[in-house]
C-alpha cells in the first residue's frame, strides 16, 4: 500500500491499493474518517490511478466537505484522551506525559510518539477491563490484540481472542469499559441473543448511554490522523 496526494488547496491524501481481482480503478471515501482509497489492478501504473483521481477531484472534494474535518495530530492539537480534551504541548524530555488538561510530548516526532503512547495506554486499559469482566464470568480469553478498525470497535473469536480498536482510548472511560464488557460477554454467549445482553447487563449495567455515544460520536474518533505531520 502506498500513499500519495491529490494536489490542490488543501492537498488530499490518497491511498493506493493494488488488487489482483480488480478489473478497473475504483474510488472509495471512508464514511468514518474521509480517507480516500483508490483500488487498481495489479499491473496498472500508479500514474493512471492518480490521473483518475485528478479527473474526479471535484467529486472527491464535494464529498470530503460533508465529513468532519480531518485533524492532523501535532503540537497544539486538541485531542481527547479518555474522553477529555487535552492540548498536545512540547516537552523538554523525550517521551509522553499525560496531565489533567495537556499531553506533554518530547522528541522530534510528536505524532508518532503520541500514537505509540496511546496504543500502549489503550492496551493497559482494555486488558485491565477485560481481566476484570472475565473474572466475573469465570472465563478466560486466549489473547488480546489491538487494531485501527473502522467497521467495529471490538470482536471476540470462537477461539477466545479479543480484538479492540485502540482508538477507544480517545472515548470516555465508560464507553471503553462497555466495549470490553460486550466482548467478554461473548466468551459466554457467542451471539446477540437475549441471554447475551443479560450477561452484558450483569457485567456492566445499563449500556444504552454507551451504545448511543458510539453511534453518535464514535465516528469522530477516526478524524485524528497521526500520519500527516
Helices and strands as residue ranges (DSSP letters): E 2-6, E 12-19, E 26-29, E 36-41, H 46-55, H 57-64, E 71-72, E 78-81, E 84-90, E 95-98, E 102-106, H 110-137, E 143-147, E 154-156, E 161-165, G 166-170, H 173-185, H 194-204, H 208-217, G 218-223, E 224-225
